[in-house]
Structure formats: structure tokens, C-alpha cells
Amino acid sequence: MSQLIFGDVPGYPVGRCFATRRELSEAGVHRPTQAGIAGSGNEGADSIVISGGYEDDIDRGDEIVYTGQGGRDESTGKQSAHQALERGNLALAKSRQLGLPVRVIRGHNSRSQYAPKFGYRYDGLYAVVDSWHDVGRSGFRIWRYRLVQLPDKRSKVNMTSVKESPTETYGQGADSDVFPVAHDTAPMREVKAMYDFMCQVCGVRLELPTGPYAEAAHIKAVGEPHCGPDAIDNVLCLCPNHRLLFNWGAFSVADDLILVGLAGSLHVDHAHKLNPDYLRYHREHYLVK
Ligand SMILES: [Zn+2]
């Protein structure tokens, strides 16, 4: 039977400290005593521990880029094989898909400025809003996840800065599956108008009672660490289905605009110059083969 608990664990509020991993485990706040990710590929991940580990990790307090598990040599701790989309890594991706909250626990051994001085601290609930892969410094593939703190006042007691709105983190919040309410930027509006709201993959133009509807997708994501530009050579006009598939790396686009992972090719207007560097970035970091 599953022991996963999505959300706060009763009796252990945000800010609660624990001396050891064993104590965390017995409280049910983070069950595994070694692994950084708790959960299952079928149900999702219910908690993570941020500790020493990966030099590429980013911690801004309310926004985290977290590296997946696996592929490390147990004796040296060095990456010695590719990380696969399985076990904890698949669990975090499942949490992204299902929109499940993940408890974040920071350990004293984390490099983060938000780390506690001693032991471990439960820092509240986060949503997984993106996942992609990278080649780590070792040359092996690693999985990475962006987590954003959920807008719950109880979750913010330990944070030094509280943003007005989580969408501001992204600027173009339409890239987030969790906070979909955001205004399009000028380049996003321009690209939609260029295609008259027709999907560049399937040609569908959705008609809502209020008018036509399409979604604008950045090819190279705009958030850290990708830092793609919000410019028309980095934006596609897609229907919701194809935007979702694109953002998950279910398909990508080759330099010659042939689709990878789907049949057909991307329709591109002669006035719309796409930057091939951004297309390559999407293939290299998002496409899941
Ligand atoms: Zn479409």
C-alpha cells in the first residue's frame, strides 16, 4: 500500500526542523533515508530533500532548479552514467503532469543560502512546472526540474522575499502549467496574429465564444537557466494540444522544420524567421526519445 501523502503532513507545519534523515523519515515528511526524491512513477513524488549533491542546482527560495537522481558512482559520488526517466525522476515528472504539490525539505549540507544551519527543515509546498535534460559537467545526461513555491501564506514563513505573483517569476507565465493565467507579451501576440491563431503543427484554429484561441510557446524556455529571449524568432503559435506536447518534449522540430516525434513538418510563414539555435536547444534539452 502506498505511503505517499501529497501536501502537508498533519502535525508537521512549515518551518518544522528535524535533526536527522531518520527523524524526517519517521515523521513521514520524507520517507527515504538516503534518496532525495520520495514517490513513485505511477503516483508522483510527494517530497524532495535539497542537500549537497549537484553544483548546477539553483535555489532562489521560492523557485528551485533541482537535479534528478541516479547515475552516480556510490564510492566517489561522481556522475558515471546517464540518468534515466525512471524511479524518482519519473515520479517528479508525474507530479508535474498531475499538478501535485511536493514538500521541499532543505538540508544543512545544501549549498543554498536558504539552507538551515543544522539538520533539515520543511519549507513548504512547491509545484513542478517544468522538466528537461542536460549534459552535466561529467558529460552524462541529468534530469532537471523547476519547482515553484505554491501561493500559500503558510509556506512563506521562512522566505526572505515574497513575490506578488508567481507568474512574475516567468514573465511570460504562459510557460507554466500551474499558473496559466498571464498576459501574453508583445512578441507572443504578434506571432499569434501572424498565423491568425492557426496551429503551426496541425492548422487547427479554435473558435471560442470570445474569439479565436491559440497558445504561444517559447522554443528555448525563458526561465533560468535556459534564458531564451521573449522574441518572435523564439515563439511558436500552437493549439493547446501541440503546445502541451511541445513543452513536454513529446516532439520537436529539426532545422529543416521536419517534425521529430510526429509526422509532418512545421508550417512557418515566410515573414517568421525562427532561430535554428533555439530549435536545436529544444531538441537537445526537451525532446524525450
Ligand atoms: Zn495543433
Residues whose N, C-alpha, C, O or C-beta is under 5 A from the ligand:
A	BS01	ZN	C199 V201 C202 G203 C239 H242
